[in-house]
Amino acid sequence: MDRANIVIIGGGVVGCAIARALSVKWDDVFLLEAMPKLGMGTSSRNSGVIHSGLYYTPGSLKAKHCVRGNRLTYEFCASHGVSHRNCGKLVVASSKEEADELGRLVETGHANGLENLKIVDRAAIRVREPHVAGYQAIEVASTGILSSEDLVKAYARVAADQGANILANARVERLEALPDAVRVTSVAGEIEARCLINSAGLFADEVAAMLGSSMARHKIYPVRGEYCELVRAKQDWVRGLVYPLPHAVGLTLGMHLTKTLWGRVLVGPTARYIEDKNDYETNRESVEDFARGAKPLLPDIEPADFVPAYSGIRPKLISPSSPLVQAHGRGMADFIIERDPEFPRVVHLIGIESPGLTSAPAIAEHVSQLVGEVLA
Ligand SMILES: Cc1cc2nc3c(=O)[nH]c(=O)nc-3n(C[C@H](O)[C@H](O)[C@H](O)COP(=O)(O)OP(=O)(O)OC[C@H]3O[C@@H](n4cnc5c(N)ncnc54)[C@H](O)[C@@H]3O)c2cc1C
């Protein structure tokens, strides 16, 4: 049977960034991905935004990894030819009442180490985004946009060049803890790992359960987000990235407007708890729902201006029956990145929802530190 220093389960953006970071330091790194290609799940079904770290609770992993990941992601994209643009974004308060919230967001941003946050008035919003309505907005300079498919491929290419073994069509089906390793059984064969990384995204709780670990108590609730695109005739109505205030919308950062690298305008994502982690249908929200959601930012938009696009599924750690969700339709949990208390050779990454795309290289540094402890 093959033996490896490290086996990573999951070839999304996080697993690939981890493979890149670990293969600099260790030989015999394997990455096992269930699907025929890397990054086919959440990692290619998102907004593609390089987040700044404005919203997250100071001191949380989301805040730390997003702020550092923002810088590392720009550096990586620039040096490895990944399409991206540092376009900045607007976070818009629609009324005088909402404007107080902008001040609080700026304070959170400063506590997270962000610079270049500027509050601008209605006239400045109109100059930047002539079709967007708003009372005041924060201009966030460090936000940007990238091609998430290109990013996943580039992390994987660098990892492979450094000697990592990357296997697609290799769904992991069984895990068994041995005294000095973990036996990993996938459809591609068996391998013993001195250190195992669970980076299985939506399925990370199920991978923890394969091991019989108490970490499986961190149940993942899939929350689907659907996107529409604006019709071609309305694509010049949005020039950059425009977000509402996050408090108004709860479970997510809200239905935002994203000008992609290809000049299309995405509207969304919505947020709906679903049963099936593979259910990517875009059939529950109507164009009327999208028009209603987007009207506070784009008052003149009509249902006929929307075309259904695609959906992504968030690995939420907050149950739909939690009091916060029930009462306010909102709830945020931090990333879980920990060594398993009962199986210390295993590192779990659970609940890596947004801003996971941005945070991936900083998460990889964190995991590299934990792997150093395991293999010391
Ligand atoms: C609608 C939406 C919008 C988002 N927008 C942004 C954004 O703009 N900016 C941002 O920073 N973040 C954003 N995110 C978050 C970001 O996309 C995720 O945090 C990130 O993609 C998570 O990557 P991952 O590698 O952890 O998970 P995944 O991409 O889910 O990868 C996990 C991989 O594990 C594989 N796998 C699962 N089980 C097994 C098994 N048993 N054996 C082998 N392989 C297995 C899966 O096939 C999958 O490929 C968004 C997310 C959503 C849903």
The ligand as a MOL file (V3000), in Angstrom:
LIG
                    3D

  0  0  0     0  0            999 V3000
M  V30 BEGIN CTAB
M  V30 COUNTS 53 58 0 0 0
M  V30 BEGIN ATOM
M  V30 1 C -23.0940 31.6970 -3.7130 0
M  V30 2 C -21.7020 31.8290 -3.1760 0
M  V30 3 C -20.9660 33.0060 -3.4000 0
M  V30 4 C -19.6800 33.1410 -2.8880 0
M  V30 5 N -18.9540 34.2680 -3.1860 0
M  V30 6 C -17.6860 34.3760 -2.7040 0
M  V30 7 C -16.9010 35.5130 -3.0420 0
M  V30 8 O -17.3000 36.3500 -3.8370 0
M  V30 9 N -15.6640 35.6310 -2.4810 0
M  V30 10 C -15.1630 34.7050 -1.6020 0
M  V30 11 O -14.0770 34.9090 -1.0720 0
M  V30 12 N -15.8820 33.5860 -1.3000 0
M  V30 13 C -17.1050 33.3990 -1.8550 0
M  V30 14 N -17.8360 32.2760 -1.5910 0
M  V30 15 C -17.2350 31.2380 -0.7540 0
M  V30 16 C -16.2490 30.3630 -1.5220 0
M  V30 17 O -16.7530 30.0240 -2.8030 0
M  V30 18 C -16.0040 29.0880 -0.6850 0
M  V30 19 O -15.6480 29.4600 0.6200 0
M  V30 20 C -14.8830 28.2500 -1.2700 0
M  V30 21 O -15.1110 27.9680 -2.6320 0
M  V30 22 C -14.7710 26.9510 -0.4790 0
M  V30 23 O -13.7860 26.1570 -1.0860 0
M  V30 24 P -13.5440 24.6840 -0.5710 0
M  V30 25 O -12.3580 24.1840 -1.3040 0
M  V30 26 O -13.5080 24.6780 0.9270 0
M  V30 27 O -14.8630 23.8920 -0.9350 0
M  V30 28 P -15.3790 23.2210 -2.3150 0
M  V30 29 O -15.2090 24.0920 -3.4830 0
M  V30 30 O -16.7530 22.7320 -1.9950 0
M  V30 31 O -14.4050 21.9730 -2.5010 0
M  V30 32 C -14.5190 20.8050 -1.7470 0
M  V30 33 C -14.2070 19.6650 -2.6790 0
M  V30 34 O -14.2240 18.4510 -1.9230 0
M  V30 35 C -14.6790 17.4430 -2.7720 0
M  V30 36 N -15.1320 16.3220 -1.9480 0
M  V30 37 C -16.1880 16.2660 -1.1020 0
M  V30 38 N -16.2800 15.0590 -0.5240 0
M  V30 39 C -15.2370 14.3330 -0.9860 0
M  V30 40 C -14.7850 12.9990 -0.7710 0
M  V30 41 N -15.4410 12.1640 0.0550 0
M  V30 42 N -13.6720 12.5730 -1.4250 0
M  V30 43 C -12.9870 13.4060 -2.2710 0
M  V30 44 N -13.3820 14.6630 -2.5130 0
M  V30 45 C -14.4920 15.1390 -1.8890 0
M  V30 46 C -15.8120 18.0960 -3.5470 0
M  V30 47 O -16.0950 17.4170 -4.7600 0
M  V30 48 C -15.2630 19.5030 -3.7750 0
M  V30 49 O -14.6420 19.6540 -5.0410 0
M  V30 50 C -19.1120 32.0970 -2.1080 0
M  V30 51 C -19.8470 30.9180 -1.9080 0
M  V30 52 C -21.1120 30.7780 -2.4520 0
M  V30 53 C -21.8710 29.4950 -2.2570 0
M  V30 END ATOM
M  V30 BEGIN BOND
M  V30 1 1 1 2
M  V30 2 1 2 3
M  V30 3 2 2 52
M  V30 4 2 3 4
M  V30 5 1 4 5
M  V30 6 1 4 50
M  V30 7 2 5 6
M  V30 8 1 6 7
M  V30 9 1 6 13
M  V30 10 2 7 8
M  V30 11 1 7 9
M  V30 12 1 9 10
M  V30 13 2 10 11
M  V30 14 1 10 12
M  V30 15 2 12 13
M  V30 16 1 13 14
M  V30 17 1 14 15
M  V30 18 1 14 50
M  V30 19 1 15 16
M  V30 20 1 16 17
M  V30 21 1 16 18
M  V30 22 1 18 19
M  V30 23 1 18 20
M  V30 24 1 20 21
M  V30 25 1 20 22
M  V30 26 1 22 23
M  V30 27 1 23 24
M  V30 28 2 24 25
M  V30 29 1 24 26
M  V30 30 1 24 27
M  V30 31 1 27 28
M  V30 32 2 28 29
M  V30 33 1 28 30
M  V30 34 1 28 31
M  V30 35 1 31 32
M  V30 36 1 32 33
M  V30 37 1 33 34
M  V30 38 1 33 48
M  V30 39 1 34 35
M  V30 40 1 35 36
M  V30 41 1 35 46
M  V30 42 1 36 37
M  V30 43 1 36 45
M  V30 44 2 37 38
M  V30 45 1 38 39
M  V30 46 1 39 40
M  V30 47 2 39 45
M  V30 48 1 40 41
M  V30 49 2 40 42
M  V30 50 1 42 43
M  V30 51 2 43 44
M  V30 52 1 44 45
M  V30 53 1 46 47
M  V30 54 1 46 48
M  V30 55 1 48 49
M  V30 56 2 50 51
M  V30 57 1 51 52
M  V30 58 1 52 53
M  V30 END BOND
M  V30 END CTAB
M  END
